[in-house]
């Protein structure tokens, strides 16, 4: 399971939210409550909301991408660290692979993704 960290602000104050194997760690109870309120709401969705390859609804409420989305809406995220999910990789990427991809040129990326079709 992925572990990722969001650094940002809530009401102008710095906040750090850690997602670790389905658990949230944050020193702001207000932020955790807001995130969990969203997750609880998603647990009731009968119709999925689609994000590229990912469908957010009751069957994916516990998925890391759902938590990332909830964190993103609860705080003004300035940066992410760790194996955080993205639209193309909803399950997250290993930090080493992410860094490697970020450093590749366009030509190298084309070779890397040869045969992949991203939405």
Jmol script that loads the backbone (N, CA, C; Angstrom):
load data "model"
ATOM      1  N   UNK A   1       0.838  -1.181   0.000  1.00  0.00           N
ATOM      2  CA  UNK A   1       0.000   0.000   0.000  1.00  0.00           C
ATOM      3  C   UNK A   1       0.881   1.243   0.000  1.00  0.00           C
ATOM      4  N   UNK A   2       0.426   2.280  -0.658  1.00  0.00           N
ATOM      5  CA  UNK A   2       1.249   3.486  -0.732  1.00  0.00           C
ATOM      6  C   UNK A   2       1.244   4.295   0.558  1.00  0.00           C
ATOM      7  N   UNK A   3       2.270   5.084   0.655  1.00  0.00           N
ATOM      8  CA  UNK A   3       2.376   6.054   1.733  1.00  0.00           C
ATOM      9  C   UNK A   3       2.765   7.362   1.080  1.00  0.00           C
ATOM     10  N   UNK A   4       1.988   8.412   1.359  1.00  0.00           N
ATOM     11  CA  UNK A   4       2.321   9.707   0.789  1.00  0.00           C
ATOM     12  C   UNK A   4       2.001  10.820   1.776  1.00  0.00           C
ATOM     13  N   UNK A   5       2.608  11.970   1.520  1.00  0.00           N
ATOM     14  CA  UNK A   5       2.472  13.117   2.407  1.00  0.00           C
ATOM     15  C   UNK A   5       2.076  14.330   1.585  1.00  0.00           C
ATOM     16  N   UNK A   6       1.120  15.089   2.103  1.00  0.00           N
ATOM     17  CA  UNK A   6       0.714  16.354   1.487  1.00  0.00           C
ATOM     18  C   UNK A   6       1.137  17.485   2.412  1.00  0.00           C
ATOM     19  N   UNK A   7       1.804  18.474   1.841  1.00  0.00           N
ATOM     20  CA  UNK A   7       2.174  19.676   2.582  1.00  0.00           C
ATOM     21  C   UNK A   7       1.361  20.824   2.005  1.00  0.00           C
ATOM     22  N   UNK A   8       0.752  21.593   2.868  1.00  0.00           N
ATOM     23  CA  UNK A   8      -0.053  22.704   2.370  1.00  0.00           C
ATOM     24  C   UNK A   8      -0.498  23.608   3.493  1.00  0.00           C
ATOM     25  N   UNK A   9      -1.624  24.301   3.243  1.00  0.00           N
ATOM     26  CA  UNK A   9      -2.153  25.241   4.228  1.00  0.00           C
ATOM     27  C   UNK A   9      -3.658  25.083   4.344  1.00  0.00           C
ATOM     28  N   UNK A  10      -4.142  25.342   5.542  1.00  0.00           N
ATOM     29  CA  UNK A  10      -5.572  25.376   5.820  1.00  0.00           C
ATOM     30  C   UNK A  10      -5.820  26.653   6.611  1.00  0.00           C
ATOM     31  N   UNK A  11      -6.639  27.522   6.060  1.00  0.00           N
ATOM     32  CA  UNK A  11      -6.911  28.824   6.685  1.00  0.00           C
ATOM     33  C   UNK A  11      -5.621  29.598   6.965  1.00  0.00           C
ATOM     34  N   UNK A  12      -4.663  29.507   6.043  1.00  0.00           N
ATOM     35  CA  UNK A  12      -3.414  30.243   6.162  1.00  0.00           C
ATOM     36  C   UNK A  12      -2.373  29.609   7.069  1.00  0.00           C
ATOM     37  N   UNK A  13      -2.703  28.512   7.734  1.00  0.00           N
ATOM     38  CA  UNK A  13      -1.757  27.855   8.641  1.00  0.00           C
ATOM     39  C   UNK A  13      -1.175  26.619   7.971  1.00  0.00           C
ATOM     40  N   UNK A  14       0.136  26.381   8.152  1.00  0.00           N
ATOM     41  CA  UNK A  14       0.761  25.196   7.554  1.00  0.00           C
ATOM     42  C   UNK A  14       0.164  23.905   8.114  1.00  0.00           C
ATOM     43  N   UNK A  15       0.008  22.935   7.234  1.00  0.00           N
ATOM     44  CA  UNK A  15      -0.533  21.644   7.649  1.00  0.00           C
ATOM     45  C   UNK A  15       0.149  20.537   6.853  1.00  0.00           C
ATOM     46  N   UNK A  16       0.338  19.407   7.509  1.00  0.00           N
ATOM     47  CA  UNK A  16       0.953  18.233   6.885  1.00  0.00           C
ATOM     48  C   UNK A  16       0.010  17.055   7.123  1.00  0.00           C
ATOM     49  N   UNK A  17      -0.379  16.386   6.031  1.00  0.00           N
ATOM     50  CA  UNK A  17      -1.267  15.225   6.134  1.00  0.00           C
ATOM     51  C   UNK A  17      -0.521  14.012   5.597  1.00  0.00           C
ATOM     52  N   UNK A  18      -0.465  12.962   6.388  1.00  0.00           N
ATOM     53  CA  UNK A  18       0.201  11.724   5.987  1.00  0.00           C
ATOM     54  C   UNK A  18      -0.865  10.650   5.774  1.00  0.00           C
ATOM     55  N   UNK A  19      -0.822  10.013   4.605  1.00  0.00           N
ATOM     56  CA  UNK A  19      -1.656   8.845   4.332  1.00  0.00           C
ATOM     57  C   UNK A  19      -0.722   7.645   4.398  1.00  0.00           C
ATOM     58  N   UNK A  20      -1.023   6.720   5.296  1.00  0.00           N
ATOM     59  CA  UNK A  20      -0.157   5.555   5.473  1.00  0.00           C
ATOM     60  C   UNK A  20      -1.014   4.298   5.578  1.00  0.00           C
ATOM     61  N   UNK A  21      -1.057   3.540   4.485  1.00  0.00           N
ATOM     62  CA  UNK A  21      -1.793   2.272   4.468  1.00  0.00           C
ATOM     63  C   UNK A  21      -3.231   2.403   4.981  1.00  0.00           C
ATOM     64  N   UNK A  22      -3.940   3.401   4.479  1.00  0.00           N
ATOM     65  CA  UNK A  22      -5.344   3.578   4.842  1.00  0.00           C
ATOM     66  C   UNK A  22      -5.592   4.396   6.088  1.00  0.00           C
ATOM     67  N   UNK A  23      -4.538   4.900   6.711  1.00  0.00           N
ATOM     68  CA  UNK A  23      -4.682   5.707   7.919  1.00  0.00           C
ATOM     69  C   UNK A  23      -4.204   7.128   7.646  1.00  0.00           C
ATOM     70  N   UNK A  24      -4.867   8.089   8.283  1.00  0.00           N
ATOM     71  CA  UNK A  24      -4.467   9.487   8.172  1.00  0.00           C
ATOM     72  C   UNK A  24      -3.768   9.924   9.443  1.00  0.00           C
ATOM     73  N   UNK A  25      -2.684  10.666   9.272  1.00  0.00           N
ATOM     74  CA  UNK A  25      -1.968  11.233  10.403  1.00  0.00           C
ATOM     75  C   UNK A  25      -1.855  12.726  10.133  1.00  0.00           C
ATOM     76  N   UNK A  26      -2.394  13.519  11.049  1.00  0.00           N
ATOM     77  CA  UNK A  26      -2.370  14.972  10.888  1.00  0.00           C
ATOM     78  C   UNK A  26      -2.565  15.590  12.265  1.00  0.00           C
ATOM     79  N   UNK A  27      -1.909  16.723  12.516  1.00  0.00           N
ATOM     80  CA  UNK A  27      -2.062  17.362  13.818  1.00  0.00           C
ATOM     81  C   UNK A  27      -3.301  18.255  13.880  1.00  0.00           C
ATOM     82  N   UNK A  28      -4.032  18.385  12.778  1.00  0.00           N
ATOM     83  CA  UNK A  28      -5.252  19.189  12.751  1.00  0.00           C
ATOM     84  C   UNK A  28      -6.477  18.273  12.684  1.00  0.00           C
ATOM     85  N   UNK A  29      -7.217  18.217  13.783  1.00  0.00           N
ATOM     86  CA  UNK A  29      -8.434  17.395  13.824  1.00  0.00           C
ATOM     87  C   UNK A  29      -9.450  17.905  12.808  1.00  0.00           C
ATOM     88  N   UNK A  30      -9.500  19.211  12.610  1.00  0.00           N
ATOM     89  CA  UNK A  30     -10.427  19.813  11.641  1.00  0.00           C
ATOM     90  C   UNK A  30     -10.182  19.265  10.233  1.00  0.00           C
ATOM     91  N   UNK A  31      -8.924  19.159   9.845  1.00  0.00           N
ATOM     92  CA  UNK A  31      -8.571  18.653   8.514  1.00  0.00           C
ATOM     93  C   UNK A  31      -8.943  17.180   8.387  1.00  0.00           C
ATOM     94  N   UNK A  32      -8.599  16.378   9.382  1.00  0.00           N
ATOM     95  CA  UNK A  32      -8.928  14.949   9.346  1.00  0.00           C
ATOM     96  C   UNK A  32     -10.442  14.758   9.277  1.00  0.00           C
ATOM     97  N   UNK A  33     -11.187  15.531  10.067  1.00  0.00           N
ATOM     98  CA  UNK A  33     -12.650  15.424  10.050  1.00  0.00           C
ATOM     99  C   UNK A  33     -13.217  15.761   8.679  1.00  0.00           C
ATOM    100  N   UNK A  34     -12.672  16.788   8.032  1.00  0.00           N
ATOM    101  CA  UNK A  34     -13.141  17.182   6.702  1.00  0.00           C
ATOM    102  C   UNK A  34     -12.842  16.092   5.664  1.00  0.00           C
ATOM    103  N   UNK A  35     -11.656  15.508   5.743  1.00  0.00           N
ATOM    104  CA  UNK A  35     -11.283  14.430   4.818  1.00  0.00           C
ATOM    105  C   UNK A  35     -12.186  13.220   5.027  1.00  0.00           C
ATOM    106  N   UNK A  36     -12.380  12.833   6.275  1.00  0.00           N
ATOM    107  CA  UNK A  36     -13.196  11.652   6.565  1.00  0.00           C
ATOM    108  C   UNK A  36     -14.668  11.877   6.235  1.00  0.00           C
ATOM    109  N   UNK A  37     -15.138  13.114   6.354  1.00  0.00           N
ATOM    110  CA  UNK A  37     -16.515  13.430   5.960  1.00  0.00           C
ATOM    111  C   UNK A  37     -16.690  13.164   4.465  1.00  0.00           C
ATOM    112  N   UNK A  38     -15.695  13.571   3.669  1.00  0.00           N
ATOM    113  CA  UNK A  38     -15.750  13.324   2.227  1.00  0.00           C
ATOM    114  C   UNK A  38     -15.706  11.821   1.934  1.00  0.00           C
ATOM    115  N   UNK A  39     -14.809  11.100   2.592  1.00  0.00           N
ATOM    116  CA  UNK A  39     -14.690   9.651   2.385  1.00  0.00           C
ATOM    117  C   UNK A  39     -16.013   8.963   2.743  1.00  0.00           C
ATOM    118  N   UNK A  40     -16.615   9.360   3.859  1.00  0.00           N
ATOM    119  CA  UNK A  40     -17.904   8.782   4.258  1.00  0.00           C
ATOM    120  C   UNK A  40     -18.979   9.055   3.215  1.00  0.00           C
ATOM    121  N   UNK A  41     -18.942  10.236   2.627  1.00  0.00           N
ATOM    122  CA  UNK A  41     -19.904  10.585   1.579  1.00  0.00           C
ATOM    123  C   UNK A  41     -19.699   9.713   0.339  1.00  0.00           C
ATOM    124  N   UNK A  42     -18.443   9.512  -0.052  1.00  0.00           N
ATOM    125  CA  UNK A  42     -18.137   8.684  -1.225  1.00  0.00           C
ATOM    126  C   UNK A  42     -18.630   7.251  -1.007  1.00  0.00           C
ATOM    127  N   UNK A  43     -18.590   6.777   0.217  1.00  0.00           N
ATOM    128  CA  UNK A  43     -19.055   5.411   0.528  1.00  0.00           C
ATOM    129  C   UNK A  43     -20.526   5.193   0.160  1.00  0.00           C
ATOM    130  N   UNK A  44     -21.284   6.279  -0.021  1.00  0.00           N
ATOM    131  CA  UNK A  44     -22.711   6.169  -0.350  1.00  0.00           C
ATOM    132  C   UNK A  44     -22.994   6.344  -1.838  1.00  0.00           C
ATOM    133  N   UNK A  45     -21.997   6.703  -2.622  1.00  0.00           N
ATOM    134  CA  UNK A  45     -22.217   6.984  -4.043  1.00  0.00           C
ATOM    135  C   UNK A  45     -22.564   5.709  -4.805  1.00  0.00           C
ATOM    136  N   UNK A  46     -23.710   5.725  -5.464  1.00  0.00           N
ATOM    137  CA  UNK A  46     -24.143   4.604  -6.299  1.00  0.00           C
ATOM    138  C   UNK A  46     -23.586   4.721  -7.718  1.00  0.00           C
ATOM    139  N   UNK A  47     -23.377   5.960  -8.153  1.00  0.00           N
ATOM    140  CA  UNK A  47     -22.871   6.215  -9.500  1.00  0.00           C
ATOM    141  C   UNK A  47     -21.449   6.749  -9.394  1.00  0.00           C
ATOM    142  N   UNK A  48     -20.507   6.170 -10.131  1.00  0.00           N
ATOM    143  CA  UNK A  48     -19.113   6.624 -10.017  1.00  0.00           C
ATOM    144  C   UNK A  48     -18.861   7.964 -10.697  1.00  0.00           C
ATOM    145  N   UNK A  49     -17.919   8.725 -10.121  1.00  0.00           N
ATOM    146  CA  UNK A  49     -17.378   9.918 -10.754  1.00  0.00           C
ATOM    147  C   UNK A  49     -16.064   9.468 -11.378  1.00  0.00           C
ATOM    148  N   UNK A  50     -15.883   9.742 -12.654  1.00  0.00           N
ATOM    149  CA  UNK A  50     -14.718   9.216 -13.355  1.00  0.00           C
ATOM    150  C   UNK A  50     -13.594  10.248 -13.435  1.00  0.00           C
ATOM    151  N   UNK A  51     -12.374   9.792 -13.159  1.00  0.00           N
ATOM    152  CA  UNK A  51     -11.155  10.584 -13.274  1.00  0.00           C
ATOM    153  C   UNK A  51     -10.174   9.774 -14.111  1.00  0.00           C
ATOM    154  N   UNK A  52     -10.113  10.031 -15.397  1.00  0.00           N
ATOM    155  CA  UNK A  52      -9.251   9.275 -16.310  1.00  0.00           C
ATOM    156  C   UNK A  52      -9.491   7.779 -16.122  1.00  0.00           C
ATOM    157  N   UNK A  53      -8.507   7.054 -15.599  1.00  0.00           N
ATOM    158  CA  UNK A  53      -8.637   5.600 -15.436  1.00  0.00           C
ATOM    159  C   UNK A  53      -9.346   5.193 -14.142  1.00  0.00           C
ATOM    160  N   UNK A  54      -9.678   6.139 -13.306  1.00  0.00           N
ATOM    161  CA  UNK A  54     -10.192   5.825 -11.966  1.00  0.00           C
ATOM    162  C   UNK A  54     -11.660   6.204 -11.832  1.00  0.00           C
ATOM    163  N   UNK A  55     -12.428   5.333 -11.209  1.00  0.00           N
ATOM    164  CA  UNK A  55     -13.832   5.617 -10.903  1.00  0.00           C
ATOM    165  C   UNK A  55     -13.979   5.722  -9.385  1.00  0.00           C
ATOM    166  N   UNK A  56     -14.401   6.903  -8.923  1.00  0.00           N
ATOM    167  CA  UNK A  56     -14.569   7.124  -7.495  1.00  0.00           C
ATOM    168  C   UNK A  56     -16.043   6.911  -7.134  1.00  0.00           C
ATOM    169  N   UNK A  57     -16.282   5.936  -6.258  1.00  0.00           N
ATOM    170  CA  UNK A  57     -17.628   5.665  -5.762  1.00  0.00           C
ATOM    171  C   UNK A  57     -17.542   4.724  -4.586  1.00  0.00           C
ATOM    172  N   UNK A  58     -18.685   4.152  -4.165  1.00  0.00           N
ATOM    173  CA  UNK A  58     -18.711   3.360  -2.932  1.00  0.00           C
ATOM    174  C   UNK A  58     -17.718   2.202  -2.932  1.00  0.00           C
ATOM    175  N   UNK A  59     -17.421   1.655  -4.099  1.00  0.00           N
ATOM    176  CA  UNK A  59     -16.501   0.513  -4.173  1.00  0.00           C
ATOM    177  C   UNK A  59     -15.026   0.925  -4.114  1.00  0.00           C
ATOM    178  N   UNK A  60     -14.746   2.213  -4.283  1.00  0.00           N
ATOM    179  CA  UNK A  60     -13.354   2.682  -4.245  1.00  0.00           C
ATOM    180  C   UNK A  60     -13.138   3.736  -3.157  1.00  0.00           C
ATOM    181  N   UNK A  61     -14.057   3.822  -2.210  1.00  0.00           N
ATOM    182  CA  UNK A  61     -13.955   4.841  -1.156  1.00  0.00           C
ATOM    183  C   UNK A  61     -12.676   4.697  -0.331  1.00  0.00           C
ATOM    184  N   UNK A  62     -12.175   3.477  -0.188  1.00  0.00           N
ATOM    185  CA  UNK A  62     -10.968   3.248   0.618  1.00  0.00           C
ATOM    186  C   UNK A  62      -9.685   3.285  -0.209  1.00  0.00           C
ATOM    187  N   UNK A  63      -9.792   3.576  -1.478  1.00  0.00           N
ATOM    188  CA  UNK A  63      -8.638   3.593  -2.379  1.00  0.00           C
ATOM    189  C   UNK A  63      -7.770   4.826  -2.105  1.00  0.00           C
ATOM    190  N   UNK A  64      -6.447   4.707  -2.230  1.00  0.00           N
ATOM    191  CA  UNK A  64      -5.553   5.847  -2.004  1.00  0.00           C
ATOM    192  C   UNK A  64      -5.890   7.077  -2.857  1.00  0.00           C
ATOM    193  N   UNK A  65      -6.341   6.874  -4.106  1.00  0.00           N
ATOM    194  CA  UNK A  65      -6.671   8.025  -4.950  1.00  0.00           C
ATOM    195  C   UNK A  65      -7.836   8.815  -4.355  1.00  0.00           C
ATOM    196  N   UNK A  66      -8.811   8.124  -3.765  1.00  0.00           N
ATOM    197  CA  UNK A  66      -9.942   8.807  -3.135  1.00  0.00           C
ATOM    198  C   UNK A  66      -9.453   9.648  -1.962  1.00  0.00           C
ATOM    199  N   UNK A  67      -8.543   9.094  -1.174  1.00  0.00           N
ATOM    200  CA  UNK A  67      -7.974   9.854  -0.060  1.00  0.00           C
ATOM    201  C   UNK A  67      -7.183  11.057  -0.568  1.00  0.00           C
ATOM    202  N   UNK A  68      -6.407  10.865  -1.622  1.00  0.00           N
ATOM    203  CA  UNK A  68      -5.634  11.987  -2.170  1.00  0.00           C
ATOM    204  C   UNK A  68      -6.572  13.096  -2.625  1.00  0.00           C
ATOM    205  N   UNK A  69      -7.647  12.732  -3.307  1.00  0.00           N
ATOM    206  CA  UNK A  69      -8.619  13.719  -3.773  1.00  0.00           C
ATOM    207  C   UNK A  69      -9.240  14.456  -2.578  1.00  0.00           C
ATOM    208  N   UNK A  70      -9.585  13.715  -1.529  1.00  0.00           N
ATOM    209  CA  UNK A  70     -10.174  14.323  -0.336  1.00  0.00           C
ATOM    210  C   UNK A  70      -9.191  15.276   0.346  1.00  0.00           C
ATOM    211  N   UNK A  71      -7.927  14.884   0.415  1.00  0.00           N
ATOM    212  CA  UNK A  71      -6.899  15.751   0.997  1.00  0.00           C
ATOM    213  C   UNK A  71      -6.763  17.015   0.162  1.00  0.00           C
ATOM    214  N   UNK A  72      -6.753  16.838  -1.155  1.00  0.00           N
ATOM    215  CA  UNK A  72      -6.615  17.963  -2.083  1.00  0.00           C
ATOM    216  C   UNK A  72      -7.754  18.969  -1.939  1.00  0.00           C
ATOM    217  N   UNK A  73      -8.942  18.499  -1.602  1.00  0.00           N
ATOM    218  CA  UNK A  73     -10.071  19.410  -1.430  1.00  0.00           C
ATOM    219  C   UNK A  73     -10.116  20.013  -0.026  1.00  0.00           C
ATOM    220  N   UNK A  74      -9.515  19.345   0.953  1.00  0.00           N
ATOM    221  CA  UNK A  74      -9.546  19.824   2.338  1.00  0.00           C
ATOM    222  C   UNK A  74      -8.502  20.901   2.623  1.00  0.00           C
ATOM    223  N   UNK A  75      -7.357  20.820   1.946  1.00  0.00           N
ATOM    224  CA  UNK A  75      -6.288  21.806   2.181  1.00  0.00           C
ATOM    225  C   UNK A  75      -5.775  22.334   0.842  1.00  0.00           C
ATOM    226  N   UNK A  76      -5.081  23.458   0.910  1.00  0.00           N
ATOM    227  CA  UNK A  76      -4.409  24.000  -0.277  1.00  0.00           C
ATOM    228  C   UNK A  76      -3.040  23.335  -0.365  1.00  0.00           C
ATOM    229  N   UNK A  77      -2.955  22.266  -1.139  1.00  0.00           N
ATOM    230  CA  UNK A  77      -1.722  21.476  -1.222  1.00  0.00           C
ATOM    231  C   UNK A  77      -0.663  22.241  -2.010  1.00  0.00           C
ATOM    232  N   UNK A  78       0.526  22.321  -1.423  1.00  0.00           N
ATOM    233  CA  UNK A  78       1.659  22.962  -2.093  1.00  0.00           C
ATOM    234  C   UNK A  78       2.575  21.931  -2.733  1.00  0.00           C
ATOM    235  N   UNK A  79       2.676  20.752  -2.093  1.00  0.00           N
ATOM    236  CA  UNK A  79       3.492  19.687  -2.691  1.00  0.00           C
ATOM    237  C   UNK A  79       3.127  18.334  -2.090  1.00  0.00           C
ATOM    238  N   UNK A  80       3.443  17.307  -2.870  1.00  0.00           N
ATOM    239  CA  UNK A  80       3.230  15.918  -2.462  1.00  0.00           C
ATOM    240  C   UNK A  80       4.576  15.219  -2.386  1.00  0.00           C
ATOM    241  N   UNK A  81       4.695  14.258  -1.487  1.00  0.00           N
ATOM    242  CA  UNK A  81       5.881  13.407  -1.406  1.00  0.00           C
ATOM    243  C   UNK A  81       5.438  11.965  -1.246  1.00  0.00           C
ATOM    244  N   UNK A  82       6.282  11.055  -1.673  1.00  0.00           N
ATOM    245  CA  UNK A  82       5.997   9.636  -1.515  1.00  0.00           C
ATOM    246  C   UNK A  82       5.322   9.044  -2.733  1.00  0.00           C
ATOM    247  N   UNK A  83       4.683   7.925  -2.540  1.00  0.00           N
ATOM    248  CA  UNK A  83       4.048   7.185  -3.629  1.00  0.00           C
ATOM    249  C   UNK A  83       2.585   7.617  -3.766  1.00  0.00           C
ATOM    250  N   UNK A  84       2.397   8.874  -4.180  1.00  0.00           N
ATOM    251  CA  UNK A  84       1.038   9.411  -4.258  1.00  0.00           C
ATOM    252  C   UNK A  84       0.378   9.077  -5.597  1.00  0.00           C
ATOM    253  N   UNK A  85      -0.943   8.859  -5.584  1.00  0.00           N
ATOM    254  CA  UNK A  85      -1.671   8.514  -6.805  1.00  0.00           C
ATOM    255  C   UNK A  85      -1.834   9.707  -7.736  1.00  0.00           C
ATOM    256  N   UNK A  86      -1.940   9.423  -9.025  1.00  0.00           N
ATOM    257  CA  UNK A  86      -2.222  10.448 -10.033  1.00  0.00           C
ATOM    258  C   UNK A  86      -3.313   9.909 -10.951  1.00  0.00           C
ATOM    259  N   UNK A  87      -3.780  10.740 -11.880  1.00  0.00           N
ATOM    260  CA  UNK A  87      -4.806  10.276 -12.821  1.00  0.00           C
ATOM    261  C   UNK A  87      -4.301   9.090 -13.644  1.00  0.00           C
ATOM    262  N   UNK A  88      -3.053   9.155 -14.086  1.00  0.00           N
ATOM    263  CA  UNK A  88      -2.497   8.076 -14.908  1.00  0.00           C
ATOM    264  C   UNK A  88      -2.132   6.847 -14.078  1.00  0.00           C
ATOM    265  N   UNK A  89      -1.764   7.064 -12.824  1.00  0.00           N
ATOM    266  CA  UNK A  89      -1.375   5.963 -11.937  1.00  0.00           C
ATOM    267  C   UNK A  89      -2.172   6.055 -10.635  1.00  0.00           C
ATOM    268  N   UNK A  90      -3.454   5.665 -10.658  1.00  0.00           N
ATOM    269  CA  UNK A  90      -4.302   5.803  -9.472  1.00  0.00           C
ATOM    270  C   UNK A  90      -3.788   5.063  -8.242  1.00  0.00           C
ATOM    271  N   UNK A  91      -3.011   4.013  -8.435  1.00  0.00           N
ATOM    272  CA  UNK A  91      -2.471   3.275  -7.294  1.00  0.00           C
ATOM    273  C   UNK A  91      -1.177   3.886  -6.779  1.00  0.00           C
ATOM    274  N   UNK A  92      -0.678   4.909  -7.443  1.00  0.00           N
ATOM    275  CA  UNK A  92       0.563   5.548  -7.032  1.00  0.00           C
ATOM    276  C   UNK A  92       1.767   4.908  -7.693  1.00  0.00           C
ATOM    277  N   UNK A  93       2.843   5.643  -7.692  1.00  0.00           N
ATOM    278  CA  UNK A  93       4.099   5.163  -8.254  1.00  0.00           C
ATOM    279  C   UNK A  93       5.147   5.123  -7.162  1.00  0.00           C
ATOM    280  N   UNK A  94       6.030   4.180  -7.253  1.00  0.00           N
ATOM    281  CA  UNK A  94       7.177   4.149  -6.365  1.00  0.00           C
ATOM    282  C   UNK A  94       7.953   5.452  -6.553  1.00  0.00           C
ATOM    283  N   UNK A  95       8.427   6.035  -5.472  1.00  0.00           N
ATOM    284  CA  UNK A  95       9.124   7.328  -5.527  1.00  0.00           C
ATOM    285  C   UNK A  95      10.316   7.303  -6.486  1.00  0.00           C
ATOM    286  N   UNK A  96      11.065   6.197  -6.528  1.00  0.00           N
ATOM    287  CA  UNK A  96      12.222   6.110  -7.424  1.00  0.00           C
ATOM    288  C   UNK A  96      11.799   6.127  -8.888  1.00  0.00           C
ATOM    289  N   UNK A  97      10.707   5.420  -9.213  1.00  0.00           N
ATOM    290  CA  UNK A  97      10.207   5.423 -10.592  1.00  0.00           C
ATOM    291  C   UNK A  97       9.715   6.815 -10.956  1.00  0.00           C
ATOM    292  N   UNK A  98       9.002   7.475 -10.032  1.00  0.00           N
ATOM    293  CA  UNK A  98       8.497   8.824 -10.280  1.00  0.00           C
ATOM    294  C   UNK A  98       9.648   9.784 -10.615  1.00  0.00           C
ATOM    295  N   UNK A  99      10.712   9.734  -9.817  1.00  0.00           N
ATOM    296  CA  UNK A  99      11.854  10.622 -10.055  1.00  0.00           C
ATOM    297  C   UNK A  99      12.496  10.332 -11.408  1.00  0.00           C
ATOM    298  N   UNK A 100      12.603   9.053 -11.751  1.00  0.00           N
ATOM    299  CA  UNK A 100      13.184   8.669 -13.037  1.00  0.00           C
ATOM    300  C   UNK A 100      12.349   9.231 -14.189  1.00  0.00           C
ATOM    301  N   UNK A 101      11.026   9.092 -14.100  1.00  0.00           N
ATOM    302  CA  UNK A 101      10.143   9.599 -15.156  1.00  0.00           C
ATOM    303  C   UNK A 101      10.217  11.119 -15.278  1.00  0.00           C
ATOM    304  N   UNK A 102      10.325  11.809 -14.148  1.00  0.00           N
ATOM    305  CA  UNK A 102      10.391  13.270 -14.165  1.00  0.00           C
ATOM    306  C   UNK A 102      11.669  13.775 -14.828  1.00  0.00           C
ATOM    307  N   UNK A 103      12.730  12.981 -14.796  1.00  0.00           N
ATOM    308  CA  UNK A 103      14.008  13.404 -15.362  1.00  0.00           C
ATOM    309  C   UNK A 103      14.176  13.023 -16.827  1.00  0.00           C
ATOM    310  N   UNK A 104      13.251  12.219 -17.365  1.00  0.00           N
ATOM    311  CA  UNK A 104      13.366  11.771 -18.755  1.00  0.00           C
ATOM    312  C   UNK A 104      13.017  12.883 -19.740  1.00  0.00           C
ATOM    313  N   UNK A 105      13.680  12.828 -20.892  1.00  0.00           N
ATOM    314  CA  UNK A 105      13.352  13.747 -21.981  1.00  0.00           C
ATOM    315  C   UNK A 105      12.088  13.246 -22.680  1.00  0.00           C
ATOM    316  N   UNK A 106      11.528  14.068 -23.563  1.00  0.00           N
ATOM    317  CA  UNK A 106      10.331  13.659 -24.303  1.00  0.00           C
ATOM    318  C   UNK A 106      10.580  12.396 -25.114  1.00  0.00           C
ATOM    319  N   UNK A 107      11.755  12.300 -25.743  1.00  0.00           N
ATOM    320  CA  UNK A 107      12.075  11.121 -26.551  1.00  0.00           C
ATOM    321  C   UNK A 107      12.168   9.868 -25.679  1.00  0.00           C
ATOM    322  N   UNK A 108      12.804   9.995 -24.524  1.00  0.00           N
ATOM    323  CA  UNK A 108      12.915   8.857 -23.611  1.00  0.00           C
ATOM    324  C   UNK A 108      11.540   8.425 -23.096  1.00  0.00           C
ATOM    325  N   UNK A 109      10.680   9.404 -22.822  1.00  0.00           N
ATOM    326  CA  UNK A 109       9.331   9.084 -22.359  1.00  0.00           C
ATOM    327  C   UNK A 109       8.530   8.356 -23.427  1.00  0.00           C
ATOM    328  N   UNK A 110       8.699   8.776 -24.686  1.00  0.00           N
ATOM    329  CA  UNK A 110       7.998   8.102 -25.784  1.00  0.00           C
ATOM    330  C   UNK A 110       8.403   6.636 -25.859  1.00  0.00           C
ATOM    331  N   UNK A 111       9.712   6.363 -25.705  1.00  0.00           N
ATOM    332  CA  UNK A 111      10.184   4.974 -25.724  1.00  0.00           C
ATOM    333  C   UNK A 111       9.655   4.209 -24.514  1.00  0.00           C
ATOM    334  N   UNK A 112       9.645   4.868 -23.362  1.00  0.00           N
ATOM    335  CA  UNK A 112       9.185   4.227 -22.127  1.00  0.00           C
ATOM    336  C   UNK A 112       7.714   3.838 -22.230  1.00  0.00           C
ATOM    337  N   UNK A 113       6.913   4.742 -22.794  1.00  0.00           N
ATOM    338  CA  UNK A 113       5.471   4.511 -22.892  1.00  0.00           C
ATOM    339  C   UNK A 113       5.056   3.864 -24.200  1.00  0.00           C
ATOM    340  N   UNK A 114       6.008   3.445 -25.016  1.00  0.00           N
ATOM    341  CA  UNK A 114       5.683   2.815 -26.297  1.00  0.00           C
ATOM    342  C   UNK A 114       4.757   1.622 -26.054  1.00  0.00           C
ATOM    343  N   UNK A 115       3.606   1.676 -26.671  1.00  0.00           N
ATOM    344  CA  UNK A 115       2.640   0.596 -26.494  1.00  0.00           C
ATOM    345  C   UNK A 115       1.593   0.880 -25.436  1.00  0.00           C
ATOM    346  N   UNK A 116       1.820   1.908 -24.582  1.00  0.00           N
ATOM    347  CA  UNK A 116       0.821   2.283 -23.581  1.00  0.00           C
ATOM    348  C   UNK A 116      -0.112   3.319 -24.181  1.00  0.00           C
ATOM    349  N   UNK A 117      -1.339   3.262 -23.811  1.00  0.00           N
ATOM    350  CA  UNK A 117      -2.306   4.267 -24.254  1.00  0.00           C
ATOM    351  C   UNK A 117      -2.912   4.900 -23.017  1.00  0.00           C
ATOM    352  N   UNK A 118      -2.507   6.118 -22.729  1.00  0.00           N
ATOM    353  CA  UNK A 118      -3.022   6.824 -21.562  1.00  0.00           C
ATOM    354  C   UNK A 118      -4.208   7.674 -21.973  1.00  0.00           C
ATOM    355  N   UNK A 119      -5.211   7.708 -21.128  1.00  0.00           N
ATOM    356  CA  UNK A 119      -6.397   8.522 -21.410  1.00  0.00           C
ATOM    357  C   UNK A 119      -6.100   9.974 -21.173  1.00  0.00           C
TER     358      UNK A 119
END
end "model"
wireframe off; spacefill off
backbone 0.3
color backbone group
